[in-house]
């Protein structure tokens, strides 16, 4: 394994937003690789809590309509933003595919819920790093609207939505910047 390549991929991982995507579709074969890599995330007591729903084609339009209509329904008139309403729909349209990120709570509750949420987040990180290594854009969004997703999908008992992973190809000619404060500001060493 090339350790430097792994370090580079981790440090180059960025949120690439749907507005930055081009019209080239992300292949179903690549999405299958993403999902398989997600499946290898760490999981305490092997609960494997991650669940995914892949949204493509006309289903993206249905999701965009549902989310924008829900936004309209739950937003007081004085707080309603036509810009936000349009942006909700546009994100669904601009994405090549959307992976709905769900967490299935262990029915026996053998581990704390936060551990299952963390395991699901690690599965998403595996997908995000896979996207980075393959120069595919992705962005994890967890809008307040996710709490209404049980009106769009039939969830299993104990299953809930944690967000959406938007996927799309993008033009690589743009520099994607990010910064982090020094790790030394975040670590205490004890001997």
N, C-alpha and C positions, 0 to 999 in steps of 0.2 A: 504494500500500500504506500502511496506517495503521501507522506505526512504533510509536506509543504502544500500540496494541492488541497488537502482537507482544511488546513489553516486558512488558505486563501478563500475557499468557498465560504467558510464560516464568516470571515471578515467582509466578504463582498455581498452577503445576503442583504437584500433591500426590499422594501415594499415598492412594488411597481403597480401603480393604480390603473384601473380600467380605462381612464381617459388617455393613458399612454399606450394602450394596445393598438396593434394594427389589425388588418383584416385576415391575416393568415391564421387558420384554425390550429388549435392544439389537438394533436391526434389522439384518438381513443387508445392507441397502443401506449402512448406516453402516459396518459392518465392511469392506465392499468399499472404501469411501473410506479407511478406516484403512490397509488393505493397500496401496492405490495410493500413499498418502502415504509409507508406509514404503519403497516401491520407489524413491523419489527421494532416498534418503540418499546421502551421498558414498561413493564406493567407488574405491579405488586400483586402477588398471589395469582398471577395470570388471569386477571379479570378481563383483560383486553376490552376496555370500555368504549373504545372509539367506534363510531358508526358514521358512515358517509352516504350521502345521497347526491348523485351526479346529475346536474341540471344542464341540459343542452337544447339546442334548437328552439322549438316553440315553447318548451317548458320554461325557458329563460324569460320569454315575454309574459307568460302567465305569472311567474314569480315576481317580475317587475311590476306588473299591474296589481297583484295582491299586496305587495309591500307599499306601493305608492297610495293605493286606496286605503290601506290600514293606517298609514301616516295621516291621511286626510280625516279619517274617522276618529282618531284618538287625539288629534291636535286641536286645541282651542283656536277659534277663528283669529284672535288677536296674536297668536303665536305662529300661525300657519305661514310657511315660506314657499312661494311658488318655485323658487330656485331649488330648495331642498327636495320638493316633490318631484321635479324634473330630474334632479341628480340621482335620486333613488332608482328611477326607471332607466336612466342612461347607463348606470353602472351595469345593470343586467344586460342591456343591449350590447354594450361595448365588450363585455367578457366573451371569450370563446366558449368557456364552460364555467360553471360555478359548482363547487363542491360544498354542500351543506355539511357542516361539522357538527356532529351530535355525540353525546355521551350517554352510554347505557349504564345506569347504576346497577351494581351487583345486587341481585335480589336478596342475597343473604347478608348484604352489608358487612362483608368480611374486612373491608378496609374503609378508612374515612373517605367521604365524598371528595375532599380536596385532592386525595391521591389519584382518584379516577379522572378528575379534571386535569391534573398535572400530566397524567399518562396520555390523555387525549391531546393536550398541548404539545407533548413530545412527538406524538404521531404527526401533528401538523408541522412541527419543526423539521421532521424527516422529509416531508413533502416539500417544504420551503427550500431546504438545502438541495434537494433533487432538482427543483426548478432552477435554482441558481447555477448549479453545475451544468445544466442543459440550456441555459440562457432563455428560459421561459419566465415570463413575468407572473407574479402572484401577489395577492394582498389579502390578509385576514381582516375581515370587518366583523365587529360584534355590536351592531346597532341595537337600540332598545327594542326595535321591532321583532327581534328574535323570540321574545316571549310570546308572540302570537303565532308562531310557526305551527303550533298544534292545530290551527284552523286551516292550514294548507296541506299538511301531511298527517297521516295516521301514524303516530308514534307508538312504540311498544310501551308497556307500563315501565316507568322508571327512566325512559329515554327523554332527553331534551336537547334542544338546539343550543350550541355555543357560538355559532357564527357562520360566516360564509368565506370560503377561500375562492376568490375570483382568479381565473387563469386567462392568460392571453400572451401571444407573441408580441414583441415590441421591437422598435428600431434600436439597435445597439450603438448607434453613432452618438448618443447622448451620454454624458458622464452622469453617473448616479452617485451622488455624494451622501455621506453620512458621517457622523462623528460620535465619538464616545469620550467621556472623561476618563482620565487615567484609572486603571484598575487599582492603583495604590490608594486612591481615595476611598475605596470600597472594601478594603481588606485589612484585617487586624491579624498579625502573626503572634502566636503565643508559643513560647518554648518552655 
